[in-house]
Amino acid sequence: MTTLHSLLGGFAGALTLANLGWALIGTTLGTAIGVLPGIGPALTVAVLLPVTFGLDPIAAFIMFGGIYYGAMYGGSTTSILLNTPGETSSIATAIDGHQMARQGRAAAALATAAIGSFVAGTLATIALALLAPVLASAALEFGPAEYFGLTAVAFCAVSALLGSSLVRGLASLFLGLALGLVGIDPLTGNARFSFGIPQLLDGIDVVILVIGLFAVGETLYQAWRYGREELRAVELTGTARMTREDWRRSWKAWLRGTAIGFPLGVLPMGGSVIPTFLSYVTEKRLSKTPEQFGRGAIEGVAGPEAANNASAAGVLVPLLTLGLPSSATAAIMLAAFEQYGIQPGPLLFQTRPDLVWTLIASLFVGNAMLLVLNLPLVGLWARVMLLPRPLLFGGVLVLASIGAYGLNRSLLDLGLLYAVGAVGLAMRLADFPLVPAVLGLVLGPLAEQQFRRAVAISEGDLTVFFTRPISATLIAAAVVVLAGPAIARALRRAKDGRP
């Protein structure tokens, strides 16, 4: 009953005229930028991050929620009509979605993606409202050792599960940890990694690092790889619509995708990549006509899109209750919280219940707005995504530059932005995942702080991390996640009789 009462209070705040306006702006901007080829939710949120700095926190995060959900919606349009996923989580949608479009069924593919996203987003947001307070209450029992164990799980899971190799994932993580430690040691007062530059004594602004790695680095990479390619979209006529047969084949896939996407989004597994492919495989195995998959099966669009949007709500659970981002987009939103001096975690539900519940309520509102924006206006979004690539890439870099310079009116920040962007480009070209680096730079200082607190409380006894049950369980889980892939490969080789 307390949850329902809090949620109703959140709706009272979200349904004010001003906040409805911010939700509409966020969903529109998120969709408009999300449909652009090569731009996923993380890049969208990173580019628009500086736009919200002049707003009060509640309005800013309502807008962020709309941008986040809108960018997730927008990616399906690009995948279906252009066969150019904005991020890896949209690849599964593109497999059958683009085939449907080539067969003249683009409208049905876009409709099942939009309606499935709405259904999954609504159900997953209900689960978020029910689960988050319970997890926040449980997390109040956590001490410094437990929080360090949580960050260790996040670091190991993302490094091991994303990218082409564990070594690349860990290298990316350690780069992020090093960047996050630039500045003055809070305990000793000694300068770290400042290289004698006074402006670096306060550390590098997290927003600069996030925008540099994602907005600048990703844009330079997209320009490098695809800048000269001509966009060829499947022509779309009319509005998005579905036949009775399409509805019959889609609704179960929507529910299954939601059931897969939300719990896996909660876990620190890198967001929506794994849920979407797992949903696609599940739909293919359960289908009576699996041979249609890869040739335009509507279930191959409905399931992954539902899983994609359900996981988007799922990643907000550990972010709001534990302060742990489980995806790149959530890491950028954590940076936004820090810009407002707000620390997400179990105390957030006690110290800022107005912010938390208004944000959750606004997700319901934004989800409904997106359905209205996507179904009748899909033809408009189809034209937006044909924006010339040079204009698109140039616009992103201009927005990123204005946002970075506007933080502190510093040319050093602008130089750092493009230096970090060059590092991001090199990482993408060398197939190093960016998400571990973002988690490292955002969570690194928190992990260091909790580690030193735990050691200080135990008077230097490092066994404190292994004698406390929850902390020991979390660290054991981190080791299993890190070593799991190698152990699985060794067992397979032994089973096959290979050395």
C-alpha positions as CSV (number, residue, x, y, z in Angstrom):
1,M,0.0,0.0,0.0
2,T,2.9,2.3,0.7
3,T,4.3,1.7,-2.8
4,L,0.9,2.5,-4.3
5,H,0.6,5.7,-2.2
6,S,4.1,6.8,-3.2
7,L,3.4,6.1,-6.9
8,L,0.2,8.1,-6.8
9,G,2.2,11.0,-5.3
10,G,4.6,10.6,-8.1
11,F,1.8,10.8,-10.7
12,A,0.6,14.0,-9.0
13,G,4.1,15.5,-9.7
14,A,4.5,14.0,-13.2
15,L,1.1,15.2,-14.4
16,T,1.7,18.9,-13.8
17,L,1.7,20.9,-17.0
18,A,5.4,21.8,-16.7
19,N,6.5,18.2,-16.2
20,L,4.3,16.9,-18.9
21,G,6.1,19.4,-21.2
22,W,9.5,18.1,-20.1
23,A,8.4,14.5,-20.7
24,L,7.2,15.4,-24.2
25,I,10.4,17.2,-25.0
26,G,12.5,14.3,-23.8
27,T,10.5,11.6,-25.7
28,T,10.5,13.7,-28.9
29,L,14.3,14.5,-28.7
30,G,15.1,10.9,-27.8
31,T,13.1,9.5,-30.7
32,A,14.3,12.0,-33.2
33,I,18.0,11.4,-32.3
34,G,17.5,7.7,-31.7
35,V,16.3,7.1,-35.2
36,L,19.5,8.5,-36.7
37,P,21.7,5.7,-38.0
38,G,24.6,4.7,-35.8
39,I,23.3,6.6,-32.7
40,G,22.1,4.5,-29.8
41,P,20.6,5.4,-26.5
42,A,24.0,5.9,-24.7
43,L,25.2,8.4,-27.3
44,T,21.9,10.1,-27.4
45,V,21.8,10.6,-23.6
46,A,25.5,11.7,-23.6
47,V,25.0,14.3,-26.3
48,L,21.9,15.7,-24.6
49,L,23.3,15.6,-21.0
50,P,24.5,19.2,-21.0
51,V,21.1,20.4,-22.2
52,T,19.5,19.5,-18.8
53,F,22.0,21.3,-16.5
54,G,19.9,24.5,-16.3
55,L,16.9,22.5,-15.0
56,D,15.9,21.5,-11.5
57,P,16.6,17.9,-10.8
58,I,13.1,16.6,-11.1
59,A,12.5,18.2,-14.5
60,A,15.9,17.1,-15.7
61,F,15.4,13.4,-14.8
62,I,11.9,13.4,-16.2
63,M,13.4,14.7,-19.5
64,F,16.2,12.1,-19.2
65,G,13.6,9.3,-18.7
66,G,11.9,10.4,-21.9
67,I,15.2,10.6,-23.8
68,Y,16.2,7.2,-22.6
69,Y,12.9,5.5,-23.6
70,G,12.6,7.5,-26.8
71,A,16.1,6.5,-28.0
72,M,15.2,2.8,-27.3
73,Y,12.1,3.2,-29.4
74,G,13.9,5.1,-32.2
75,G,16.5,2.4,-32.8
76,S,13.9,0.0,-34.1
77,T,13.0,2.3,-37.0
78,T,16.6,2.5,-38.2
79,S,17.0,-1.3,-37.8
80,I,13.9,-2.1,-39.8
81,L,14.0,0.4,-42.6
82,L,17.8,0.8,-43.0
83,N,19.2,-2.4,-41.6
84,T,21.6,-0.2,-39.6
85,P,21.2,-0.9,-35.9
86,G,22.1,2.1,-33.7
87,E,23.6,-0.3,-31.2
88,T,24.2,-4.0,-30.7
89,S,20.8,-4.6,-28.9
90,S,19.0,-3.6,-32.1
91,I,20.8,-6.2,-34.2
92,A,18.3,-8.9,-33.4
93,T,15.4,-6.6,-34.4
94,A,17.1,-6.0,-37.8
95,I,17.4,-9.6,-38.7
96,D,13.7,-10.2,-39.4
97,G,12.5,-6.6,-39.3
98,H,14.5,-5.5,-42.4
99,Q,13.4,-8.7,-44.3
100,M,9.7,-7.7,-43.5
101,A,10.4,-4.2,-44.8
102,R,11.8,-5.6,-48.1
103,Q,8.7,-7.7,-48.5
104,G,6.5,-4.7,-48.2
105,R,5.6,-5.3,-44.6
106,A,7.5,-2.4,-43.0
107,A,4.4,-1.0,-41.5
108,A,3.6,-4.2,-39.6
109,A,7.2,-4.5,-38.4
110,L,7.2,-1.0,-37.1
111,A,3.8,-1.4,-35.5
112,T,4.8,-4.6,-33.6
113,A,8.0,-2.9,-32.5
114,A,6.2,0.2,-31.2
115,I,3.3,-1.6,-29.5
116,G,5.6,-4.3,-28.1
117,S,7.9,-1.6,-26.7
118,F,4.8,0.1,-25.1
119,V,3.6,-3.2,-23.5
120,A,7.0,-4.2,-22.3
121,G,7.9,-0.7,-21.1
122,T,4.7,-0.5,-19.1
123,L,4.9,-3.9,-17.5
124,A,8.6,-3.4,-16.7
125,T,8.0,0.0,-15.1
126,I,5.3,-1.6,-12.9
127,A,8.0,-4.2,-11.9
128,L,10.4,-1.4,-11.3
129,A,7.9,0.4,-9.0
130,L,7.3,-2.8,-7.0
131,L,10.9,-4.1,-6.8
132,A,12.9,-1.0,-6.3
133,P,11.6,-0.1,-2.8
134,V,12.1,-3.7,-1.6
135,L,15.7,-3.8,-2.9
136,A,16.4,-0.3,-1.4
137,S,15.2,-1.5,2.0
138,A,17.4,-4.6,1.9
139,A,20.4,-2.5,0.8
140,L,20.1,-0.4,3.9
141,E,21.8,-3.3,5.7
142,F,24.9,-2.9,3.4
143,G,28.1,-1.6,4.8
144,P,31.4,-0.5,3.0
145,A,32.5,-4.1,2.5
146,E,29.2,-5.0,0.8
147,Y,29.3,-2.0,-1.4
148,F,32.8,-2.8,-2.5
149,G,31.6,-6.3,-3.3
150,L,28.8,-4.9,-5.4
151,T,31.2,-2.7,-7.4
152,A,33.4,-5.8,-7.9
153,V,30.5,-7.8,-9.3
154,A,29.6,-4.9,-11.7
155,F,33.2,-4.5,-12.9
156,C,33.8,-8.2,-13.4
157,A,30.4,-8.9,-15.1
158,V,30.6,-6.1,-17.6
159,S,34.3,-6.8,-18.4
160,A,33.7,-10.5,-18.9
161,L,30.4,-10.4,-20.7
162,L,31.0,-7.5,-23.1
163,G,33.5,-7.3,-25.9
164,S,35.4,-9.9,-27.8
165,S,37.8,-11.0,-25.0
166,L,38.2,-10.8,-21.3
167,V,41.6,-9.1,-21.7
168,R,40.2,-6.3,-23.7
169,G,37.3,-5.9,-21.2
170,L,39.7,-5.6,-18.3
171,A,42.0,-3.2,-20.1
172,S,39.0,-1.0,-20.8
173,L,38.0,-1.2,-17.1
174,F,41.5,-0.3,-15.8
175,L,41.6,2.7,-18.2
176,G,38.3,3.9,-16.8
177,L,39.6,3.4,-13.2
178,A,42.7,5.4,-13.9
179,L,40.8,8.3,-15.4
180,G,38.4,8.3,-12.5
181,L,41.3,8.6,-10.0
182,V,42.7,11.8,-11.5
183,G,42.9,14.6,-8.9
184,I,43.6,14.9,-5.2
185,D,43.5,11.8,-3.0
186,P,40.7,12.5,-0.5
187,L,42.6,10.9,2.4
188,T,46.2,11.9,1.9
189,G,45.8,15.1,0.0
190,N,48.4,14.0,-2.6
191,A,47.9,14.8,-6.3
192,R,47.3,11.7,-8.6
193,F,47.7,11.7,-12.4
194,S,47.5,15.5,-12.6
195,F,50.9,15.9,-14.4
196,G,51.5,19.2,-12.8
197,I,48.3,20.8,-14.4
198,P,46.5,22.8,-11.7
199,Q,43.1,22.4,-13.4
200,L,43.4,18.6,-13.0
201,L,43.7,18.8,-9.2
202,D,39.9,18.7,-8.9
203,G,39.8,15.7,-11.2
204,I,38.4,15.4,-14.7
205,D,34.7,16.1,-14.9
206,V,32.8,12.9,-15.4
207,V,30.6,14.5,-18.0
208,I,33.7,15.3,-20.1
209,L,34.8,11.7,-20.0
210,V,31.4,10.3,-20.8
211,I,30.7,12.7,-23.7
212,G,34.3,12.2,-25.0
213,L,34.1,8.4,-25.0
214,F,30.6,8.1,-26.3
215,A,29.6,11.2,-28.2
216,V,32.9,12.2,-29.7
217,G,34.6,8.8,-29.9
218,E,31.5,7.0,-31.3
219,T,30.8,9.8,-33.8
220,L,34.4,9.7,-35.1
221,Y,34.1,5.9,-35.4
222,Q,30.9,6.0,-37.3
223,A,32.3,8.7,-39.6
224,W,35.4,6.5,-40.2
225,R,33.4,3.4,-40.9
226,Y,30.3,4.6,-42.6
227,G,30.8,8.3,-43.5
228,R,31.0,7.7,-47.2
229,E,28.1,5.2,-47.5
230,E,24.9,6.3,-49.0
231,L,21.8,5.6,-47.0
232,R,19.2,3.4,-48.7
233,A,16.0,3.0,-46.8
234,V,13.0,0.8,-47.6
235,E,10.1,3.1,-48.7
236,L,7.4,3.3,-46.1
237,T,3.8,4.2,-47.1
238,G,1.0,5.0,-44.7
239,T,1.1,4.6,-40.9
240,A,2.2,1.6,-38.8
241,R,-0.5,-1.0,-38.6
242,M,-1.0,-4.7,-37.9
243,T,-3.4,-7.3,-39.2
244,R,-5.3,-9.7,-36.9
245,E,-2.8,-12.5,-37.7
246,D,0.1,-10.2,-36.8
247,W,-1.6,-9.5,-33.4
248,R,-2.1,-13.2,-32.8
249,R,1.6,-14.0,-33.5
250,S,3.0,-11.0,-31.6
251,W,1.3,-10.8,-28.2
252,K,2.9,-13.8,-26.7
253,A,6.3,-12.7,-27.9
254,W,5.8,-9.3,-26.3
255,L,5.1,-11.0,-22.9
256,R,7.9,-13.5,-23.2
257,G,10.3,-10.7,-24.2
258,T,9.3,-8.7,-21.1
259,A,9.8,-11.7,-18.9
260,I,13.3,-12.2,-20.3
261,G,14.3,-8.5,-20.6
262,F,13.5,-7.1,-17.2
263,P,15.3,-9.5,-14.9
264,L,18.4,-9.6,-17.1
265,G,18.3,-5.8,-17.3
266,V,18.5,-5.7,-13.5
267,L,21.6,-7.9,-13.4
268,P,25.0,-6.2,-14.2
269,M,25.2,-7.8,-17.7
270,G,25.7,-4.8,-19.9
271,G,22.1,-3.8,-20.5
272,S,19.9,-5.1,-23.3
273,V,22.4,-7.0,-25.6
274,I,22.0,-10.4,-24.0
275,P,18.2,-10.2,-23.4
276,T,17.4,-9.3,-27.0
277,F,19.4,-12.2,-28.5
278,L,18.0,-14.6,-25.9
279,S,14.5,-13.5,-26.7
280,Y,15.2,-14.0,-30.4
281,V,16.5,-17.5,-29.8
282,T,13.5,-18.3,-27.5
283,E,11.0,-17.2,-30.1
284,K,12.7,-19.3,-32.8
285,R,12.7,-22.4,-30.7
286,L,9.1,-22.0,-29.7
287,S,7.9,-21.2,-33.2
288,K,6.0,-23.8,-35.2
289,T,7.7,-22.4,-38.3
290,P,11.3,-21.8,-37.3
291,E,12.3,-21.7,-40.9
292,Q,10.7,-18.3,-41.3
293,F,13.2,-16.7,-38.9
294,G,15.7,-14.7,-40.8
295,R,13.2,-14.4,-43.7
296,G,10.7,-12.0,-42.1
297,A,9.1,-13.6,-39.0
298,I,7.1,-11.0,-37.0
299,E,7.9,-12.8,-33.8
300,G,11.6,-12.1,-34.5
301,V,10.8,-8.4,-34.2
302,A,8.2,-8.5,-31.4
303,G,10.2,-10.5,-28.9
304,P,13.6,-8.7,-29.1
305,E,12.0,-5.2,-29.1
306,A,9.9,-6.1,-26.0
307,A,13.1,-7.5,-24.3
308,N,15.0,-4.4,-25.3
309,N,12.6,-2.0,-23.7
310,A,11.9,-4.2,-20.6
311,S,15.7,-4.3,-19.9
312,A,15.7,-0.5,-20.2
313,A,13.5,-0.3,-17.1
314,G,15.4,-3.1,-15.5
315,V,18.7,-1.2,-15.5
316,L,17.1,1.5,-13.5
317,V,16.5,-0.8,-10.5
318,P,20.2,-1.2,-9.5
319,L,20.9,2.4,-10.5
320,L,18.2,3.9,-8.2
321,T,18.5,1.4,-5.3
322,L,22.2,0.7,-5.2
323,G,23.8,3.4,-7.3
324,L,25.2,0.7,-9.6
325,P,24.8,1.2,-13.4
326,S,24.4,-2.1,-15.4
327,S,24.7,-0.4,-18.8
328,A,26.4,2.4,-20.5
329,T,23.3,4.6,-20.6
330,A,22.7,4.0,-16.9
331,A,26.4,5.0,-16.2
332,I,25.8,8.3,-18.0
333,M,22.6,8.8,-16.0
334,L,24.7,8.2,-12.8
335,A,27.0,10.9,-14.0
336,A,24.0,13.2,-14.3
337,F,22.9,12.4,-10.7
338,E,26.4,13.3,-9.5
339,Q,26.2,16.7,-11.4
340,Y,23.2,17.6,-9.2
341,G,25.0,16.4,-6.0
342,I,22.6,13.4,-5.7
343,Q,23.9,10.0,-4.8
344,P,21.6,7.2,-6.0
345,G,21.3,4.3,-3.6
346,P,19.1,3.0,-0.8
347,L,18.9,6.3,1.0
348,L,17.6,8.0,-2.2
349,F,14.1,6.7,-1.5
350,Q,14.2,8.3,1.9
351,T,16.0,11.6,1.1
352,R,14.4,12.3,-2.3
353,P,11.2,10.3,-2.6
354,D,9.7,13.2,-4.6
355,L,12.4,12.8,-7.3
356,V,12.3,9.0,-7.4
357,W,8.6,8.5,-7.6
358,T,8.0,11.4,-10.0
359,L,10.6,9.9,-12.2
360,I,9.0,6.4,-12.1
361,A,5.6,7.9,-12.8
362,S,6.9,10.0,-15.7
363,L,8.2,6.7,-17.3
364,F,4.6,5.6,-17.5
365,V,3.6,8.9,-19.0
366,G,6.5,9.0,-21.4
367,N,5.8,5.4,-22.5
368,A,2.3,6.4,-23.5
369,M,3.5,9.5,-25.3
370,L,6.0,7.4,-27.3
371,L,3.2,5.1,-28.6
372,V,1.3,8.2,-29.8
373,L,4.5,9.6,-31.4
374,N,5.6,6.4,-33.0
375,L,2.5,5.0,-34.6
376,P,1.1,8.0,-36.5
377,L,4.4,9.8,-37.0
378,V,6.5,6.9,-38.2
379,G,6.7,8.5,-41.7
380,L,8.2,11.6,-40.2
381,W,10.9,9.6,-38.3
382,A,11.6,7.7,-41.5
383,R,12.5,11.0,-43.3
384,V,14.5,12.3,-40.3
385,M,16.8,9.3,-40.4
386,L,17.8,10.1,-44.0
387,L,19.7,13.2,-42.7
388,P,23.0,13.4,-44.6
389,R,25.8,11.7,-42.6
390,P,28.2,14.7,-42.7
391,L,25.6,17.0,-41.3
392,L,24.6,14.4,-38.7
393,F,28.2,13.8,-37.5
394,G,29.1,17.5,-37.6
395,G,26.0,18.3,-35.6
396,V,26.8,15.8,-32.9
397,L,30.3,17.1,-32.5
398,V,29.1,20.7,-32.3
399,L,26.6,19.8,-29.6
400,A,29.2,17.8,-27.7
401,S,31.7,20.7,-27.9
402,I,29.2,23.3,-26.7
403,G,28.1,21.1,-23.8
404,A,31.7,20.4,-22.7
405,Y,32.8,24.1,-22.9
406,G,29.6,25.2,-21.2
407,L,30.4,23.2,-18.0
408,N,33.3,25.4,-16.8
409,R,33.9,27.8,-19.7
410,S,37.3,26.1,-20.0
411,L,39.4,25.4,-23.1
412,L,41.2,22.7,-21.2
413,D,37.9,20.8,-20.9
414,L,37.4,21.2,-24.7
415,G,40.9,19.8,-25.3
416,L,40.3,16.9,-22.9
417,L,37.0,16.2,-24.6
418,Y,38.7,15.5,-28.0
419,A,41.7,13.7,-26.4
420,V,39.2,11.3,-24.7
421,G,37.3,11.1,-27.9
422,A,40.5,10.1,-29.7
423,V,41.0,7.4,-27.1
424,G,37.4,6.2,-27.6
425,L,38.0,6.0,-31.4
426,A,41.1,4.0,-30.9
427,M,39.3,1.6,-28.6
428,R,36.4,1.1,-31.0
429,L,38.9,0.5,-33.9
430,A,40.8,-2.1,-31.7
431,D,37.5,-3.7,-30.6
432,F,37.8,-2.6,-27.0
433,P,34.4,-2.3,-25.3
434,L,33.5,1.2,-24.0
435,V,31.1,0.2,-21.3
436,P,33.7,-1.2,-18.8
437,A,35.7,2.1,-19.2
438,V,32.6,4.2,-18.4
439,L,31.7,2.0,-15.4
440,G,35.3,2.2,-14.2
441,L,35.5,6.0,-14.4
442,V,32.1,6.5,-12.7
443,L,32.3,3.8,-10.1
444,G,36.0,3.7,-9.5
445,P,36.1,6.5,-6.9
446,L,33.1,4.9,-5.1
447,A,34.8,1.5,-5.0
448,E,38.0,3.1,-3.7
449,Q,36.1,5.0,-1.0
450,Q,34.2,2.0,0.2
451,F,37.3,-0.2,0.2
452,R,39.3,2.3,2.3
453,R,36.3,2.7,4.7
454,A,36.0,-1.0,5.2
455,V,39.7,-1.4,5.8
456,A,39.7,1.5,8.2
457,I,36.8,0.2,10.2
458,S,38.4,-3.3,10.4
459,E,41.7,-1.6,11.5
460,G,43.6,-2.9,8.5
461,D,42.2,-6.4,8.5
462,L,41.6,-7.3,4.8
463,T,39.7,-10.5,5.8
464,V,36.7,-8.2,6.5
465,F,35.7,-8.7,2.9
466,F,35.6,-12.5,3.3
467,T,34.2,-12.8,6.9
468,R,31.0,-10.8,6.3
469,P,28.5,-13.2,4.6
470,I,27.1,-10.8,2.0
471,S,30.4,-9.3,1.1
472,A,32.0,-12.8,0.7
473,T,29.1,-13.9,-1.5
474,L,29.4,-10.9,-3.7
475,I,33.2,-11.3,-4.2
476,A,32.8,-15.0,-4.8
477,A,30.2,-14.1,-7.5
478,A,32.6,-11.6,-9.0
479,V,35.3,-14.3,-9.2
480,V,32.9,-16.8,-10.8
481,V,31.7,-14.3,-13.4
482,L,35.3,-13.4,-14.2
483,A,36.6,-17.0,-14.4
484,G,33.4,-18.6,-15.6
485,P,34.0,-18.3,-19.4
486,A,37.6,-19.7,-19.1
487,I,36.3,-22.6,-17.0
488,A,33.5,-23.3,-19.5
489,R,36.0,-23.3,-22.4
490,A,38.3,-25.7,-20.5
491,L,35.5,-28.1,-19.7
492,R,34.4,-28.1,-23.4
493,R,37.9,-28.8,-24.5
494,A,38.2,-31.6,-22.0
495,K,34.9,-33.1,-23.1
496,D,36.0,-33.0,-26.7
497,G,39.3,-34.6,-25.8
498,R,41.3,-31.5,-26.9
499,P,44.4,-30.3,-25.0
